């Protein structure tokens, strides 16, 4: 999983699609996984109480999580 576009990054992106932060966890980035998970699901939670208005924040945040997992390049 050391280079961008590798099979590991594709698996991580798919994992993040189903559960935000799981792709980062698969890549071994624990802090990023926790932050993405908490921020994304907090946004989804707030969106349920604001009748979907906060989805403007939640959906792009989840998409960012997926893209971050797909484009990760280990140093």
KEGUBA-278167 format. One record per residue (C-alpha): residue number from 1; z negated, y, x. Coordinates in steps of 0.2 Angstrom, whole numbers, plus 2048, in hexadecimal, padded with zeros to 3 digits. Each point is the difference from the previous one (the first is absolute). Example, Ala and Ser with C-alpha at 12.3 -4.5 7.8 and 13.67 -1.06 7.14 Angstrom:
<rs>
R  nr  zz  yy  xx
R   1 7D9 7EA 83E
R   2 803 811 806
</rs>
This chain:
<rs>
R  nr  zz  yy  xx
R   1 800 800 800
R   2 802 80C 80F
R   3 811 808 7FC
R   4 806 809 7F1
R   5 80B 7F6 7F4
R   6 7F9 7F0 805
R   7 7FC 7F2 7F4
R   8 7EE 804 802
R   9 802 812 7FA
R  10 80B 7F9 7F1
R  11 7F1 7F5 7FB
R  12 7F4 80E 802
R  13 80A 80B 7F5
R  14 802 7F3 7F3
R  15 7ED 7FD 801
R  16 7FD 813 7FE
R  17 80B 800 7F1
R  18 7F5 7F4 7F6
R  19 7EF 807 807
R  20 7FF 811 809
R  21 7F9 7FE 811
R  22 803 7ED 802
R  23 80F 803 80B
R  24 7F6 80B 80C
R  25 7F3 7F2 800
R  26 80C 7F3 804
R  27 806 80B 80F
R  28 7EE 801 806
R  29 7FE 812 7FB
R  30 7EF 7FF 7F7
R  31 7FC 813 7FF
R  32 811 804 7F9
R  33 7FF 7F2 7F4
R  34 7EF 806 7F9
R  35 806 812 7FF
R  36 810 7FB 7F7
R  37 7F8 7F4 7F4
R  38 7F2 80C 7FB
R  39 80B 80F 7FE
R  40 80E 7F7 7F7
R  41 7F4 7F7 7F3
R  42 7F5 80F 7FE
R  43 810 80A 7FB
R  44 805 7F2 7F4
R  45 7EF 800 7F9
R  46 800 813 7FD
R  47 811 7FE 7F8
R  48 7FA 7F5 7F3
R  49 7F3 80D 7FB
R  50 80D 80F 800
R  51 80C 7F7 7F5
R  52 80C 7FC 80F
R  53 801 812 807
R  54 7F9 7FB 810
R  55 80E 7F3 803
R  56 809 80E 808
R  57 7F4 7FD 80F
R  58 7FD 7EE 7FE
R  59 812 7F9 800
R  60 805 80A 810
R  61 7F0 7FB 809
R  62 804 7EE 7FC
R  63 812 802 806
R  64 7FA 808 810
R  65 7F4 7F1 803
R  66 80F 7F4 7FE
R  67 80B 80B 80B
R  68 7F3 801 80D
R  69 7FE 7ED 801
R  70 813 7FE 802
R  71 802 80D 80D
R  72 7F1 7FC 80B
R  73 803 7FE 812
R  74 7F2 7FA 80B
R  75 7FE 808 811
</rs>
